[in-house]
Amino acid sequence: MKSEDNFTKDCNPLLSKERVKLWKARDIKGSEIEVGEFLYGLVRFLKPRIVLETGCYKGDTSIAIAKALKKNGTGMLHTCDINEELAKFTKNRLNKEVAGYGEMHYTYGTELIERFKEKIDLAFVDSGYGYGEREEEINLLIKYLHPGKIIAIHDTAPQHLGIYKVANKLDLPKLYFNTPRGFTLIQLPAHNG
């Protein structure tokens, strides 16, 4: 793993370049290692039954989530990617490292969300095929998730203008974490009005 400053060329303007060096990542396409560690802790804390992840790349966050589910002794991760090679790679990792706690789907995030709808307890949106698709995924999750459920969104720092705008225009309770690439948690209100 390398220092994040090797990958975040257009640095988050809200974070000093010196601080960016504190995070680590596999490469430019993979989430920071700390994202996986955070999601591991969140899954351990929330004890979700169904976790849905859009975009798995090489499965680092997928493995972190599935390991937390395994430690909980309950739950299942459903992750997806539209790159067949990456999907096979992640599927093999899940089967080898956390069999029974993660399932790989070779599909778009929107299709996976439609399959599980109201069953999703926690979602991690990190698909790599554009902010328009991520916005569609987020809107579907908002439509289907029950009150109190959480959506985690990666790449929400200002240098990722498209997803930054998508995350900030949502009129829902949210918490932004100022990391090199940005991370935001959104919670559907526990009650109406």
Secondary structure, 3 states (H helix, E strand, C coil): CEEHHHCCCCCCCCCCHHHHCCCEECCCCCCEHHHHHHHHHHHHHHCCCEEEEECCCCCHHHHHHHHHHHHHCCCEEEEEECCHHHHHHHHHHHHHHCCCCEEEEECCHHHHHHHHHHHCCEEEECCCCCHHHHHHHHHHHHHHCCCCCEEEEECCCCCCHHHHHHHHHCCCCEEEECCCCCEEEEECCCCCC
